[in-house]
Amino acid sequence: MSVKKRNGALDLPGDNSFSEEYITLGGSGKAEYSERKSVFIACAAPVKSSSEACEFVKKIKTEYSDARHTAYAYLISSENATRYSDDGEPQGTAGIPILGVIQKGGFTDAVITVTRYFGGILLGAPGLLRAYTTAASEAVKKAGIVRYTSFTEFCVICNYSDYQKIISEFSRLGIREDKTVFEDSVCLSLAVMTSGYDTARDKIKDVTSGRAKIDITGTRFDF
């Protein structure tokens, strides 16, 4: 038996099989913004769950324990969870604008905190909204945004002569070969963008005159 295997499969947070695109932060990001002597320190990170988001907030609050406020927001798609906190700022001036940065950015499974060191000058609601939004946005820029596409994983079992016909279609159909096992028959573990699965399936049936056995085995998100 011989095996060919493709490396680099991604383990993305959450169950996002309902969507054909998954957008999240590419990593952690940190930014600082000043507004009339108040300093706002924003930290953004990708997270897999609400508990992980809460741990991140706790860590930031410990790191900046001498600050007056650490507002935050997070959104976890797999749990349908959206949370935010003004942490003592006037209602709606901190947590909501941070959440707005996440929602307007179209990404998910992310947490953003903004810690404020008060500079002695009251900013008023407009100033706070601007400061928290700007700081959060800058942290997101530092973190970067990545987009993943939904791929349908499927298995094809065929004879050796049909194998050559099938692989000749890979490039045109955008099929990725994850693993191939050569025994009495050939068993191919393949993946293709979900939007192109029906076309790929029908073409494989066509070139093998219906002899190939095709079964969906799962979904994943990949570049």
N, C-alpha and C positions, 0 to 999 in steps of 0.2 A: 504494500500500500504506500502511495506517495501523497504528500499533502502540500498545498500552497495556501498560505494564509496572509491576509492583509492586516497590517498593524495600525494602531492609532484610532481605534473605535473610541468614541467619546462617551463619558458617563456624565450626563447633564442632570442638574437638580430637578426634582419634581417629575410629575407625569404630565407631559405636554403633548400626548398623542392626538389631542383634539384639534391641534393647530398645525398648519404647514410651515409656520415660521416661529422661531423662538429667539427672542432678543433679550440680552442681559448685559451686565457689566463685564468687561474683559478682565478686570482685576480690581485691586484696591486703589483708591485715589484720595488725595488730601489737598485742601486748598485753604487759603486764608484771605479774608476780606475785611477791610476797615471802613467804618462809617461813623464819622463824627466822634472819634476816639474810642468807640466800641470795636472790639476785635472779634470776628466770627471765624471759627475754625471748623471747617466741614470735612467729614470723613465718609467715604462711600465704599461699599463692598458688595460683591455677590454673595448671596446666602441661599441655603437649600430649604430652610424651614423657619417657622416663627420662633422656635426655641433658639436657633442659631442667631437670628436677628436680635433677639433679646439679650443674648450673651454678648453680642457685639456692642450693643448700647451700654450694657453694664460695664464692659471693659473701658469704653470711652469715658463714661462718667467717673470711673475710678482714676483714669489717667488725668482728667481735668477736674479733679474733685474740688479745686478752689474756685471754679467758675460759678457764676450765678445761674446760668441756664444751659442745659443741653437738650435741645428739642430734637425730635427725630421723626422719621416715617419709614415704613417698609411695606412691601407688597410681595406676597407669595402666591403664585398662580395655582400651584397644586393643592393648596389649602383654601383657596379663595379667601385669603386673609389680607386685609388692608388695615394698618394701624398707624396712628400718628399721635404726637404729644407736643403741646406748647411748653411744657415744663416750667410753668410759672409766668410765661409771657402772656400779654393780653390775648384773649381767645381769638383764634383764627389768624394770628400774625406770624406764627412760626411753623408748627407742624403741618398745617394745610399747604402753605407755599412749598415746603419741602416735598410733600406728597405730590404736589402739582408738577414738580420737576420730573419725578418718576413717570407720572401718567402722560405728560406731554411728550416725554422722550420715547414712550411706547415700549419701554423695557420692563422686565419683571424679575422676581427672585432677587431683590436688591434691598439694601438698607442704607439710609443716609442719616447721619447725625450732624447737627450744627451746634457747636458750643460757643456761647457768648461770654466774653469778658466785658463787663459794663465799664464804659468810659466816663461816666458821670453826667452825660448829656442825654436827656430823653429823646428818643427818635420818633415817637408817634407811630401810629399804625402804618402809614405809607412807608416810612423809613425802615421799619422792621420787616415789612413784606418784601421790600427791595433787597434788604441785606440778606435775609434768609434765603431768598430765591437765588440771588447772585452767588452766594457762598456754595450752596448746594449744586448749582449748575457748574461751577468751576471744578468742584470735586469730581463730578461725573465726567467732565472733559479729561481730567487727569486719569481716571479709571479706564476710560475708553468703553465703547459699546461694540459688542459682537453680535452678529446675526447668524443663526443656524437654520438650516432647512430640514424639513421632515423627509426622511428616507424610509421607504418600505423595504424590509428585508424579506427575501423569499428563497426557497430551495427549489432547485431544478434537478431532476433525476433523468438521465438520458443515456443512450448508447454512445459508443465512441465515435461513430461516424456523424451523429447529430451534434456531438460536442463541438466539432470544428465549425459547423454551421452556426451554432449559437454564439460562440466567442467572436465570430466575425462581425456580429451585430453590436458588440459591446460599445465601441466608440460612438457609433451613430446614435445609439439609444441612451447613452450616458449611464450605462450599467457599471457598477463597481463589483469586482470579484473579491469577496472576503476570504473565501476558502474553497478549495476544490479537492475532493477525495476521489482517487482512482482505484476502483475495485472491479467487480464484475460489471458494474455500471459506473457512470460518472455522476457524482453528487456535487453540485455547485451551490455554494452559499453566496447569494448575490444581494445587491442593494441598488435601488434606483430612486430618484426623487419621487415622492408620493404622487405628484401631479403627472408623472410619466409612467406610472406602473401599468395601467391598463394597456397602453401602447406597447410596452415591452413584453407583457404577457402574451398579447395577441400575436406579436411578431415571432416570438419563440414557438408558439403553437403552429404558426404558419410555416416556418422554415423546417420544422420537424414533422410536418403533416400530422400534428396532434399526438405524436408518440411521446413527447416529453411530459413528465409529471411535474406540475407546478403547484407549490403551496406557499402561502404567506406564513412567515415565521415570527414577524415582529415589526417594530418601528424604532427608529432612532433619529437623533438630530446630529447633523454633521455640517461641515463647511461645504 
